[in-house]
């Protein structure tokens, strides 16, 4: 007997038999492989930083911008952030966060952090914010920050060191009852003062007021005056019948205000000359309403905001205690304005010839500081004297916006000083 096998037909027949279930083996879901974490658990935190990147663009050098990043929990379980860091090549991009770590965010909650950008160089900057969390799929989230500051344009300030130092010297003499000896010492030794000023090859003017009047005691004294020492002796011999309520700072302020004998642009005070003030007293100034700081600001203001053109000197009673019987009391707060203006404080108890020479030296000075017209980016400053680049011997002081030369690097008479720099721009 011949046996015939029909395995395929039989199989098909079995599938079609009543009561047999048809099964699609291809569409059956496959079991997850061990270690496969592509799908998050049913409950899990999900971290997201918004925005993922921020470009600060091209702000002007010296202009600060700040941008806020929000760290979100898009999941349905608490998000725990264990670490927040910011990686940047320079200090121009600065990260700030008000949050203590670890930081926990519930579902749908968020927390803000910020990055600020302030650059003083024309080099592109890049930084990355990194947050480490318990997100099971993406535990590390990042966001970037970029910026590329640009210049608003170079500024060049030009100054001329004068061919001859100019000094306008206002002498304030105390005319109260205790001043007879001091007035004699002043007039008897004033030739020393004049000699020192002349030796400095200065173009000088001298005027005299008292501690109770802002008005000049006589005509302005100059080198053209026939007998300058005699003229000064006559004006400085003010007597001792004046007010015992000495107000030297107040009288200086009133003399130099608009309408005063020493007002700017008048016969005495010149725009391009140093204003040197010499106060001679054996008492304190207890009655002026003008304070040392306020008077300094006033004097610097009338000299075009150039502190290098103002010096206040005092020959007075030693501070804190006079060292001789001829001084009635310590001359405070005159010592403060002397300090504020880099002046000379000399004692009425010392040698008057030496004191007047020191005061004269401090009253005739070539310009050593130059006030810039705008606030610079310090690293951009270039200084040229007589056309030559000067890399050392000067410093920049941001407190008064000046470039100051050291004594051994001072520009010579008649030389041109050019200072170039990138300005800190108006930021909006």
PyMOL commands that set and color helices and strands:
alter all, ss='L'
color gray80, all
select helices_A, chain A and resi 7-15+180-188+190-199+228-236+248-256+292-302+307-309+334-340+352-361+378-380+407-409
alter helices_A, ss='H'
color red, helices_A
select strands_A, chain A and resi 47-50+53-55+65-73+79-88+93-96+103-105+110-117+125-133+140-147+154-160+166-173+203-210+221-222+274-280+310-316+345-347+369-371+382-385+388-390+394-397+402-405+416-422
alter strands_A, ss='S'
color yellow, strands_A
deselect
rebuild
show_as cartoon
